[in-house]
Amino acid sequence: MAWLQVRDDELVPAVDPGALLRDRLAAAGLPGAVGLMTTRSLDSHDDATAHHGAVSARCIATVGLGNALRAGDPPGRSRLGTINLLCRVSAPLSPEAQLEALALAAEARTLAVREAGVVSTRTGRPASGTGTDCIVIAAPRAGDAAVFAGKHTVLGHVIGASVLDAIRRGIDRQARERAAPATGAANPVTGAADPVTGAANPATGAVRQ
């Protein structure tokens, strides 16, 4: 799992973002990694963990809102600004539970956006996310897989709580940044913290799972 920070001018319409990500991951020695790409500084990531007994979920997110949109908005050219999140749970998940976890993470993301009053950059109506959001759910492979991960379950509780917390923090962080005087360009090669060891990869923000 790796985050890649790119410059605004690297994502012009003529660029294939998938090819760009694959090439950068290969160059970093991570050709098989799941990748998330953002123009946000990786120093601006937010990290939240929720526990319930022996079960936990950890969410790491980068939050940009320049491309905020509402589900059902008219199609059109995208803008820079996306919400990327990784949610790692402590228990194995069945395929059905993986789908529930993904849906719940998306719901928690949207709840945070709605609570903050973010509006669509296209219509001015209440936004539900951005036009380029990406969500990754990670879980152990070994062990008995949970069959369910909805709101009535402990897994659903920690997934929803961790994602909601991380996205709220990211939205608050961006609001503070917008309110503060400009301090110069972001460092394009700063790494996000490794969710397992706390170490940072300075080139890609790679995280080991």
C-alpha positions as CSV (number, residue, x, y, z in Angstrom):
1,M,0.0,0.0,0.0
2,A,1.5,3.3,-1.1
3,W,0.6,7.0,-1.3
4,L,2.1,9.0,-4.1
5,Q,2.2,12.7,-3.9
6,V,2.2,14.4,-7.3
7,R,2.4,18.0,-8.5
8,D,-0.6,19.8,-9.9
9,D,1.2,20.1,-13.3
10,E,1.7,16.3,-13.4
11,L,-2.0,15.7,-13.7
12,V,-2.9,17.7,-16.8
13,P,-5.6,16.1,-19.0
14,A,-3.1,14.6,-21.5
15,V,-1.6,12.5,-18.7
16,D,-2.8,8.9,-18.0
17,P,-3.0,8.9,-14.2
18,G,-3.0,5.1,-14.1
19,A,0.2,4.8,-16.1
20,L,1.8,7.6,-14.0
21,L,1.0,5.7,-10.8
22,R,2.2,2.4,-12.1
23,D,5.5,3.9,-13.4
24,R,6.2,5.6,-10.1
25,L,5.4,2.5,-8.0
26,A,7.7,0.4,-10.2
27,A,10.4,3.0,-9.9
28,A,10.1,2.8,-6.1
29,G,10.3,-1.0,-6.2
30,L,6.6,-1.4,-5.4
31,P,5.2,-2.7,-8.7
32,G,2.5,-4.8,-7.0
33,A,1.4,-2.3,-4.4
34,V,-2.1,-0.8,-4.2
35,G,-1.5,2.9,-4.8
36,L,-3.3,6.1,-4.0
37,M,-2.4,9.4,-5.7
38,T,-2.8,12.9,-4.3
39,T,-1.6,16.4,-4.8
40,R,-2.0,17.0,-1.0
41,S,1.3,17.1,1.0
42,L,1.7,13.7,2.6
43,D,2.7,15.6,5.8
44,S,-1.0,16.5,5.9
45,H,-2.3,13.0,6.4
46,D,-4.6,12.2,9.3
47,D,-4.6,9.1,11.3
48,A,-7.3,7.8,13.6
49,T,-7.9,4.5,15.4
50,A,-11.0,3.1,17.1
51,H,-11.1,0.2,19.5
52,H,-13.8,-2.0,20.9
53,G,-12.4,-4.8,23.1
54,A,-9.9,-6.8,21.0
55,V,-11.2,-5.4,17.7
56,S,-9.8,-2.3,16.1
57,A,-9.7,-0.3,12.9
58,R,-7.2,2.3,11.9
59,C,-7.8,4.9,9.1
60,I,-5.2,7.0,7.4
61,A,-6.5,9.7,5.1
62,T,-5.4,12.6,2.9
63,V,-8.2,15.0,2.5
64,G,-8.5,17.5,-0.4
65,L,-11.8,19.2,-1.2
66,G,-11.1,21.2,-4.4
67,N,-13.1,18.6,-6.4
68,A,-16.0,18.4,-4.0
69,L,-19.1,17.0,-5.8
70,R,-22.6,15.7,-5.0
71,A,-23.7,12.3,-6.1
72,G,-25.8,12.8,-9.2
73,D,-24.0,16.1,-10.2
74,P,-23.8,16.7,-14.0
75,P,-20.6,15.2,-15.6
76,G,-17.7,17.5,-16.4
77,R,-14.0,18.0,-16.2
78,S,-12.5,17.1,-12.9
79,R,-10.5,19.4,-10.6
80,L,-7.7,18.7,-8.2
81,G,-8.6,17.7,-4.7
82,T,-9.6,14.2,-3.5
83,I,-10.2,12.2,-0.4
84,N,-8.1,9.1,-0.2
85,L,-8.4,6.7,2.8
86,L,-7.0,3.4,3.9
87,C,-8.9,1.6,6.7
88,R,-7.1,-1.4,8.2
89,V,-9.1,-3.7,10.5
90,S,-7.7,-6.2,13.0
91,A,-9.9,-9.1,11.9
92,P,-10.1,-11.1,8.7
93,L,-13.1,-10.3,6.5
94,S,-15.2,-12.5,4.3
95,P,-15.9,-11.2,0.8
96,E,-19.4,-10.1,2.0
97,A,-17.9,-8.3,5.0
98,Q,-15.3,-6.6,2.8
99,L,-18.2,-5.1,0.8
100,E,-19.9,-4.0,3.9
101,A,-16.7,-2.5,5.2
102,L,-16.2,-0.6,2.0
103,A,-19.8,0.7,2.0
104,L,-19.5,1.8,5.6
105,A,-16.2,3.6,5.0
106,A,-17.8,5.5,2.2
107,E,-20.8,6.3,4.3
108,A,-18.6,7.6,7.1
109,R,-16.6,9.7,4.6
110,T,-19.8,11.2,3.4
111,L,-21.1,11.9,6.9
112,A,-18.0,13.9,7.7
113,V,-18.3,15.9,4.5
114,R,-22.0,16.6,5.2
115,E,-21.3,17.6,8.8
116,A,-18.8,20.1,7.7
117,G,-21.2,21.7,5.2
118,V,-19.0,21.2,2.2
119,V,-20.8,22.1,-1.1
120,S,-20.4,20.9,-4.6
121,T,-17.9,22.9,-6.7
122,R,-20.2,22.3,-9.7
123,T,-23.7,23.0,-8.4
124,G,-23.3,24.6,-5.0
125,R,-25.5,22.0,-3.4
126,P,-24.5,19.8,-0.4
127,A,-21.5,17.6,-1.5
128,S,-21.2,13.9,-0.7
129,G,-17.5,13.6,-1.4
130,T,-15.2,14.5,-4.3
131,G,-15.2,13.2,-7.8
132,T,-12.1,11.2,-7.4
133,D,-12.3,9.6,-3.9
134,C,-10.6,6.3,-3.3
135,I,-11.0,3.8,-0.5
136,V,-8.9,0.9,0.5
137,I,-9.9,-1.7,3.0
138,A,-7.1,-3.9,4.4
139,A,-7.5,-7.0,6.7
140,P,-5.5,-10.0,7.8
141,R,-5.7,-13.0,5.6
142,A,-5.2,-15.7,8.2
143,G,-7.9,-16.7,10.7
144,D,-11.6,-17.1,10.8
145,A,-13.2,-14.4,8.6
146,A,-16.0,-12.2,9.9
147,V,-19.2,-12.8,7.9
148,F,-20.6,-9.3,8.6
149,A,-19.2,-5.8,9.1
150,G,-22.3,-3.6,9.2
151,K,-23.4,-1.0,11.7
152,H,-24.8,-3.6,14.1
153,T,-21.4,-5.3,14.5
154,V,-18.3,-4.4,16.5
155,L,-16.3,-4.3,13.2
156,G,-18.8,-1.9,11.7
157,H,-18.5,0.3,14.8
158,V,-14.7,0.6,14.7
159,I,-14.6,1.0,10.9
160,G,-17.2,3.8,10.9
161,A,-15.7,5.5,14.0
162,S,-12.1,5.5,12.7
163,V,-13.0,6.7,9.2
164,L,-15.3,9.4,10.5
165,D,-12.6,10.7,12.9
166,A,-9.9,10.7,10.3
167,I,-12.0,12.5,7.6
168,R,-13.2,15.1,10.2
169,R,-9.6,15.8,11.1
170,G,-8.6,16.2,7.5
171,I,-11.5,18.6,6.7
172,D,-10.6,20.6,9.8
173,R,-6.9,20.6,8.7
174,Q,-7.8,21.9,5.3
175,A,-10.0,24.6,6.7
176,R,-7.1,25.8,8.9
177,E,-4.7,25.8,6.0
178,R,-7.1,27.8,3.9
179,A,-7.5,30.3,6.7
180,A,-3.7,30.7,7.2
181,P,-1.4,32.9,5.1
182,A,0.5,31.1,2.3
183,T,3.8,29.7,3.4
184,G,5.2,28.4,0.1
185,A,5.0,25.2,-2.0
186,A,4.6,21.8,-0.3
187,N,7.6,19.4,-0.3
188,P,6.7,16.9,-3.0
189,V,8.7,14.0,-1.5
190,T,7.5,13.8,2.1
191,G,6.2,10.5,3.3
192,A,3.1,9.5,5.3
193,A,3.6,7.5,8.5
194,D,3.7,3.7,8.2
195,P,0.5,2.4,9.9
196,V,2.4,-0.6,11.3
197,T,5.8,0.7,12.3
198,G,5.4,4.5,12.2
199,A,8.3,4.8,9.7
200,A,8.0,6.9,6.6
201,N,9.1,6.3,3.1
202,P,10.3,9.7,1.9
203,A,9.8,9.0,-1.8
204,T,6.3,7.5,-2.0
205,G,4.6,7.5,1.4
206,A,4.6,3.7,1.1
207,V,3.0,1.8,4.0
208,R,3.7,-1.9,4.8
209,Q,0.8,-4.2,5.5
